[in-house]
Amino acid sequence: MSTVEELELPETTAQHVLKDEEIELTNPQSKTKYKGRFRRVAVWDEENRQTIELITNNFAWAAQPIGDLYKSRWEIEVFFRDIKQLLHIKTFIGTSKNAVMIQIWTALITILLIKVMKATTKFGWHLSNLMAFIRLNIFLKIELQKWLDSPFTEPEKPPLKIVQGDLFAQTP
């Protein structure tokens, strides 16, 4: 791959764009399959502290929207990965449009509720660990927020129920 032309970056709008250039394939085998040119946009990812290089054939858009689109698309990919891995959804139960939509909406609501729980806890949960602990303890009668904040502390014992005239205290 070789650079044909380096495109100029606007000073005000392209905050995280490092490079915008037109490229072409140089390998003879690749060049026979695609004779056109590509665009390579290098974007700085502040969150992961790394450079991401994007290859596209879109020459109409500015470099910044291409980087933003990639970031949005990546978040969608991560969401569907979460649905598949955390909720163990491998196939759809129904085949009609309505059945598929119900399953997607249910998964969306579940993931969002789990992410809200993760965000509100004091304990540093990983999403996969939180899902596993909830799955294991789903039928326990516990105060959820206290358990999420400190999952490894012993729960408080219920107070003894003392009945007048009874020699032995009973637990409820």
C-alpha positions as CSV (number, residue, x, y, z in Angstrom):
1,M,0.0,0.0,0.0
2,S,1.4,3.4,-0.9
3,T,0.3,7.0,-0.3
4,V,-1.0,8.8,-3.3
5,E,-2.0,12.1,-1.7
6,E,-2.1,13.4,1.8
7,L,-5.4,15.3,2.3
8,E,-5.4,18.5,4.3
9,L,-7.0,18.4,7.8
10,P,-9.2,21.3,8.9
11,E,-7.7,23.0,12.0
12,T,-10.9,23.6,13.9
13,T,-13.0,20.5,13.4
14,A,-10.7,17.5,13.3
15,Q,-9.7,17.2,17.0
16,H,-8.6,13.6,17.1
17,V,-7.8,13.0,13.4
18,L,-4.0,12.6,13.0
19,K,-3.8,11.7,9.3
20,D,-6.1,11.7,6.3
21,E,-4.7,10.3,3.0
22,E,-5.6,8.7,-0.2
23,I,-3.9,5.3,-0.8
24,E,-3.7,2.6,-3.4
25,L,-2.8,-1.1,-3.2
26,T,0.7,-2.0,-4.5
27,N,0.6,-5.8,-4.3
28,P,-0.1,-7.0,-7.9
29,Q,-2.5,-9.7,-6.7
30,S,-4.5,-7.2,-4.7
31,K,-4.4,-4.6,-7.4
32,T,-6.0,-6.9,-9.9
33,K,-8.9,-7.5,-7.5
34,Y,-9.5,-3.8,-6.7
35,K,-8.0,-1.1,-9.0
36,G,-9.5,1.9,-7.2
37,R,-8.1,4.0,-4.4
38,F,-8.9,3.9,-0.7
39,R,-8.8,6.5,2.1
40,R,-6.8,6.0,5.3
41,V,-7.8,8.0,8.3
42,A,-5.7,7.8,11.4
43,V,-7.7,8.7,14.6
44,W,-6.4,9.1,18.2
45,D,-8.5,7.1,20.7
46,E,-8.2,9.0,24.0
47,E,-10.0,6.3,26.0
48,N,-7.6,3.5,25.1
49,R,-4.6,5.8,24.4
50,Q,-3.9,4.4,20.9
51,T,-4.0,5.3,17.3
52,I,-6.7,3.6,15.1
53,E,-6.3,3.5,11.4
54,L,-9.5,3.3,9.3
55,I,-9.6,2.2,5.7
56,T,-12.6,3.4,3.7
57,N,-13.7,4.1,0.1
58,N,-15.8,7.1,1.3
59,F,-14.2,10.3,-0.1
60,A,-17.3,12.4,0.3
61,W,-17.3,12.8,4.1
62,A,-14.8,14.7,6.3
63,A,-12.3,12.7,8.3
64,Q,-13.9,13.5,11.7
65,P,-17.4,12.0,10.9
66,I,-15.7,8.9,9.6
67,G,-13.9,8.5,12.9
68,D,-17.1,9.2,14.9
69,L,-19.1,6.7,12.8
70,Y,-16.5,4.0,13.5
71,K,-16.6,4.7,17.2
72,S,-20.4,4.5,17.2
73,R,-20.4,1.3,15.2
74,W,-17.9,-0.2,17.6
75,E,-20.2,0.6,20.5
76,I,-23.0,-1.3,18.7
77,E,-20.6,-4.3,18.2
78,V,-19.7,-4.3,21.9
79,F,-23.4,-4.2,22.8
80,F,-24.3,-7.2,20.7
81,R,-21.2,-9.0,22.0
82,D,-22.5,-8.4,25.5
83,I,-25.9,-9.7,24.6
84,K,-24.4,-12.9,23.2
85,Q,-21.8,-13.5,25.9
86,L,-23.4,-12.3,29.0
87,L,-27.0,-13.3,28.3
88,H,-26.0,-16.5,26.5
89,I,-28.2,-15.8,23.6
90,K,-26.9,-17.8,20.7
91,T,-30.1,-18.1,18.5
92,F,-33.5,-16.5,18.5
93,I,-36.3,-18.5,20.0
94,G,-39.0,-17.4,17.5
95,T,-38.7,-16.8,13.8
96,S,-41.3,-14.1,13.3
97,K,-40.4,-10.5,13.3
98,N,-42.4,-9.9,16.5
99,A,-40.7,-12.8,18.3
100,V,-37.2,-11.5,17.3
101,M,-38.1,-8.0,18.3
102,I,-39.4,-9.1,21.7
103,Q,-36.2,-11.0,22.4
104,I,-34.0,-8.1,21.3
105,W,-35.9,-5.6,23.4
106,T,-35.8,-8.0,26.5
107,A,-32.1,-8.4,26.1
108,L,-31.6,-4.6,25.7
109,I,-33.6,-3.9,28.8
110,T,-31.7,-6.6,30.7
111,I,-28.3,-5.3,29.7
112,L,-29.2,-1.7,30.5
113,L,-30.5,-2.7,33.9
114,I,-27.3,-4.6,34.7
115,K,-25.2,-1.6,33.5
116,V,-27.2,0.7,35.7
117,M,-26.7,-1.6,38.7
118,K,-23.0,-1.7,37.9
119,A,-22.8,2.1,37.7
120,T,-24.6,2.6,41.1
121,T,-22.6,0.2,43.2
122,K,-19.6,1.0,45.4
123,F,-17.9,-2.3,44.6
124,G,-15.8,-2.4,41.4
125,W,-17.8,-5.0,39.4
126,H,-16.8,-6.3,36.0
127,L,-20.0,-6.7,33.9
128,S,-19.4,-10.4,33.3
129,N,-18.8,-11.0,37.1
130,L,-21.9,-9.1,38.0
131,M,-24.0,-11.2,35.6
132,A,-22.5,-14.4,36.9
133,F,-23.2,-13.4,40.6
134,I,-26.8,-12.3,39.8
135,R,-27.4,-15.6,37.9
136,L,-26.1,-17.6,40.9
137,N,-28.0,-15.7,43.5
138,I,-31.2,-14.8,41.6
139,F,-33.6,-16.6,44.0
140,L,-32.0,-15.4,47.3
141,K,-34.0,-13.0,49.4
142,I,-31.4,-10.2,49.9
143,E,-31.3,-6.4,49.9
144,L,-29.9,-6.0,46.4
145,Q,-28.2,-2.6,46.8
146,K,-26.4,-3.6,50.0
147,W,-25.3,-6.9,48.4
148,L,-24.1,-5.1,45.2
149,D,-22.1,-2.6,47.3
150,S,-20.4,-5.3,49.5
151,P,-21.0,-8.8,48.1
152,F,-18.5,-10.6,50.2
153,T,-19.7,-9.5,53.7
154,E,-21.9,-11.8,55.8
155,P,-25.6,-10.8,55.6
156,E,-27.2,-9.7,58.8
157,K,-29.1,-12.3,60.7
158,P,-32.8,-11.7,61.2
159,P,-33.8,-10.8,64.7
160,L,-35.0,-13.6,67.0
161,K,-38.8,-13.8,67.3
162,I,-39.7,-14.1,71.0
163,V,-43.1,-15.3,71.9
164,Q,-44.3,-14.6,75.4
165,G,-44.4,-17.8,77.5
166,D,-42.2,-19.7,75.0
167,L,-38.9,-21.0,76.5
168,F,-37.0,-21.1,73.2
169,A,-36.6,-18.2,70.9
170,Q,-37.5,-18.9,67.3
171,T,-36.2,-17.5,64.0
172,P,-38.9,-16.2,61.7
